[in-house]
Amino acid sequence: MTKFSIFLPVRNGWPYVQECVESILRQTYPHLELNILDNQSTDNTVPWLQTLTDPRIRLWTSPLSLSIVDSWSRVTGLWKHEYMTLIGHDDTFDPGYLAAIKSLIDQQPDAALYCTGSRLINSEGRTIRSCHAVPARETASEYLTARFSFRRDIFGTGYVMRSADYDRVGGIPGFEKLFFADDALWLSLLIGSYMVTDPEEHFSVRIHPKSESASVASTWPSILRGLSQFTEFLQRYVKNDAEARVVMDELGPDFLLSYHRNVYIYALVEASQTGKKITPDILEGIATSLRLFAPSVASYIRKSFKVFIVEVLNALPIRKLVPFLWDFYYKLKTRAK
């Protein structure tokens, strides 16, 4: 019998964690164990979890306050069923999610990763949009092509793998605040294998102001560090994968340019939020990172209309308007259909 271990790291996840846990317990395929890894929550998360009597739930608490990296790293030290998956505390599985995954495993037992279609939802649980479609079968180089072409939504929720494989590769990499760590994990698992996907939507990823997926300008130093760690990982990875190396050479520079531009925009917005002009050393630090990994495009970091507009606003006394424009942009980005 195929059994699944589901891992749910959480810190102050109320009220979304309730909907998340209930969605897991409502699975039509019942052979699962839910491991909830609490990280010293101070809201209603733990008191509510302690009221649950479902024998499939295991609640693990931490005696110390952990970083998000250390919190998620606990997964590697726990006992697991043959297959496992991770879920963010603000995301949800549709009732048929595990049944769909079980069907994929039966059809493609040699695959390394299993996934389904998904959607993005907002704070109220309303659909923002469907996520980008994923091919029925995909190799590492094909994954990279989609990722570098911005035709892939990336998150830690929704991927199922063999527990032994997860432990073998060391679990999710300890990148800064886990930025790009899920990319590296999936690629590590895909070495010599492939991923299969059910195109039907069977889970939701929530985007809200406190989520890791939210556009929080102050995260730019962590995004830059995580991007550097991911790029270093890729440089090692493609040495042993000729097809992935071709993708990296052809599409990697533009991918890195786009992300470094976004980091610079985040830095401009953060400076404006504090009422200050951005200092030249910040731009130089971001540009230095791009020169290190993609020197052929490093001179283009400021050559973008979006960058030009935010730079102009930050340089003027009206820079205090930037946070309002940023909030409007976020609300526009996360509005429901």
LUMBA-42479 format. One record per residue (C-alpha): y, x, z; residue in one letter. Coordinates in steps of 0.02 Angstrom, whole numbers, padded with zeros to 5 digits, always signed. Layout:
N
YXZa...
# end
This chain:
337
+00000+00000+00000m+00172+00066-00048t+00289+00077+00102k+00471+00125+00110f+00579+00212+00240s+00761+00161+00230i+00892+00271+00313f+01060+00201+00366l+01181+00327+00445p+01329+00238+00527v+01482+00270+00632r+01592+00121+00678n+01524+00016+00537g+01571-00154+00604w+01574-00285+00528p+01497-00222+00365y+01344-00148+00449v+01286-00323+00498q+01282-00381+00318e+01199-00218+00266c+01058-00230+00394v+01029-00414+00361e+01014-00380+00175s+00877-00252+00210i+00779-00366+00325l+00786-00505+00193r+00690-00403+00064q+00555-00503-00025t+00448-00346-00020y+00422-00329+00168p+00335-00161+00189h+00480-00059+00252l+00547+00030+00403e+00734+00036+00435l+00797+00192+00523n+00976+00170+00586i+01059+00335+00632l+01210+00294+00740d+01343+00427+00764n+01425+00376+00928q+01499+00213+00866s+01629+00137+00983t+01643-00034+00899d+01518-00178+00900n+01390-00085+00794t+01268-00030+00930v+01283-00184+01043p+01241-00294+00894w+01097-00182+00837l+01023-00187+01011q+01007-00376+00999t+00890-00362+00849l+00704-00383+00883t+00631-00349+00711d+00491-00220+00740p+00533-00133+00576r+00697-00067+00648i+00714+00105+00728r+00882+00145+00809l+00924+00329+00830w+01079+00380+00927t+01167+00546+00942s+01218+00626+01109p+01360+00714+01018l+01494+00661+00894s+01436+00727+00726l+01523+00763+00562s+01467+00655+00416i+01369+00805+00351v+01277+00832+00515d+01249+00646+00537s+01163+00627+00368w+01066+00789+00391s+00966+00705+00531r+00866+00615+00397v+00764+00770+00357t+00698+00782+00536g+00628+00606+00547l+00454+00541+00503w+00449+00444+00340k+00338+00332+00236h+00288+00394+00063e+00448+00331-00019y+00624+00329+00051m+00801+00280+00010t+00975+00299+00085l+01107+00165+00104i+01289+00167+00160g+01328+00050+00305h+01449-00050+00197d+01330-00076+00051d+01197-00211+00028t+01029-00236-00058f+00990-00396-00151d+00831-00481-00087p+00729-00419-00236g+00786-00237-00231y+00628-00159-00157l+00517-00274-00260a+00602-00209-00417a+00580-00029-00359i+00396-00060-00319k+00372-00125-00495s+00452+00033-00567l+00338+00143-00462i+00185+00049-00523d+00241+00068-00703q+00302+00249-00693q+00211+00335-00549p+00258+00510-00609d+00447+00485-00601a+00549+00576-00470a+00687+00447-00446l+00693+00259-00456y+00849+00151-00466c+00915-00017-00524t+01076-00087-00594g+01215-00118-00469s+01390-00185-00444r+01549-00137-00351l+01613-00262-00223i+01774-00269-00121n+01806-00294+00064s+01769-00480+00051e+01606-00451-00044g+01676-00514-00209r+01622-00423-00367t+01747-00298-00438i+01639-00254-00587r+01463-00209-00639s+01423-00024-00630c+01396+00075-00789h+01228+00042-00868a+01094+00175-00841v+00956+00212-00968p+00779+00155-00930a+00725+00337-00925r+00837+00488-00898e+00818+00676-00878t+00932+00795-00784a+01027+00846-00941s+01051+00664-00990e+01114+00625-00815y+01238+00768-00827l+01297+00708-00997t+01335+00535-00928a+01416+00607-00772r+01526+00729-00866f+01576+00592-00989s+01626+00476-00844f+01494+00349-00896r+01409+00347-00728r+01455+00274-00559d+01396+00390-00421i+01351+00345-00242f+01213+00382-00117g+01149+00204-00108t+01012+00134-00218g+00905+00285-00265y+00723+00292-00209v+00623+00454-00203m+00465+00523-00126r+00500+00574+00053s+00406+00738+00029a+00521+00782-00117d+00676+00743-00015y+00619+00856+00126d+00562+00991+00003r+00737+01011-00072v+00815+01010+00101g+00887+00835+00096g+01063+00795+00040i+01164+00957+00023p+01294+00992+00156g+01444+00988+00039f+01614+00956+00116e+01612+00776+00180k+01466+00750+00059l+01580+00743-00093f+01469+00770-00248f+01319+00799-00133a+01226+00649-00204d+01247+00721-00381d+01168+00884-00324a+01026+00794-00234l+00979+00689-00386w+00984+00841-00499l+00876+00942-00379s+00746+00803-00378l+00749+00788-00568l+00695+00967-00600i+00544+00953-00715g+00542+00764-00701s+00645+00609-00739y+00723+00450-00668m+00679+00271-00714v+00794+00122-00692t+00778-00066-00692d+00937-00125-00783p+00951-00284-00680e+01078-00277-00537e+00991-00270-00369h+01118-00192-00249f+01304-00186-00211s+01418-00040-00166v+01571-00090-00067r+01742-00014-00102i+01867-00039+00039h+02012+00058+00118p+01901+00150+00244k+01756+00189+00129s+01716+00362+00063e+01740+00290-00112s+01917+00232-00076a+02066+00320-00152s+02130+00403+00008v+02256+00534-00044a+02235+00642+00111s+02055+00681+00063t+02109+00797-00078w+02069+00962+00012p+01893+00899+00049s+01869+00837-00129i+01925+01007-00195l+01804+01098-00080r+01661+00981-00123g+01698+01001-00308l+01692+01190-00289s+01525+01180-00198q+01456+01065-00332f+01514+01180-00471t+01434+01330-00386e+01274+01227-00372f+01282+01186-00558l+01308+01368-00606q+01144+01410-00518r+01057+01254-00581y+01087+01279-00767v+01014+01455-00763k+00843+01374-00761n+00878+01223-00872d+00930+01265-01050a+00973+01085-01096e+01081+01063-00941a+01167+01228-00981r+01218+01163-01152v+01291+01007-01071v+01382+01111-00942m+01456+01225-01075d+01512+01081-01188e+01570+00948-01064l+01592+01039-00900g+01769+01108-00930p+01845+00938-00969d+01754+00861-00820f+01823+00993-00704l+01997+00978-00779l+01997+00791-00749s+01943+00808-00568y+02067+00948-00531h+02206+00840-00606r+02153+00698-00492n+02154+00814-00342v+02331+00869-00388y+02387+00687-00402i+02311+00651-00231y+02407+00801-00161a+02568+00736-00239l+02539+00564-00164v+02502+00636+00008e+02662+00739+00004a+02760+00584-00046s+02681+00485+00096q+02752+00610+00219t+02922+00608+00130g+02907+00786+00066k+02910+00876-00100k+02747+00960-00142i+02751+01148-00117t+02709+01267-00260p+02567+01347-00162d+02469+01183-00165i+02473+01174-00354l+02430+01359-00365e+02279+01334-00250g+02213+01192-00356i+02248+01286-00518a+02161+01441-00449t+02004+01338-00418s+02007+01273-00597l+02037+01448-00668r+01887+01510-00571l+01767+01382-00644f+01846+01330-00810a+01976+01459-00865p+01984+01388-01042s+02070+01229-00981v+02163+01293-00829a+02333+01288-00915s+02316+01101-00947y+02313+01041-00767i+02492+00973-00775r+02483+00915-00956k+02451+00732-00919s+02568+00583-00924f+02501+00521-00759k+02532+00690-00678v+02707+00697-00754f+02756+00528-00682i+02695+00567-00505v+02776+00740-00511e+02944+00663-00562v+02935+00532-00424l+02887+00662-00294n+03036+00772-00344a+03162+00630-00322l+03233+00549-00164p+03139+00392-00216i+02974+00480-00176r+02953+00358-00031k+02910+00228-00164l+02753+00324-00214v+02647+00259-00068p+02689+00080-00118f+02642+00114-00298l+02482+00198-00239w+02436+00046-00133d+02470-00066-00283f+02360+00044-00392y+02219+00034-00263y+02231-00156-00251k+02231-00169-00440l+02079-00055-00450k+01981-00157-00322t+02031-00333-00371r+01887-00454-00396a+01843-00525-00565k
# end
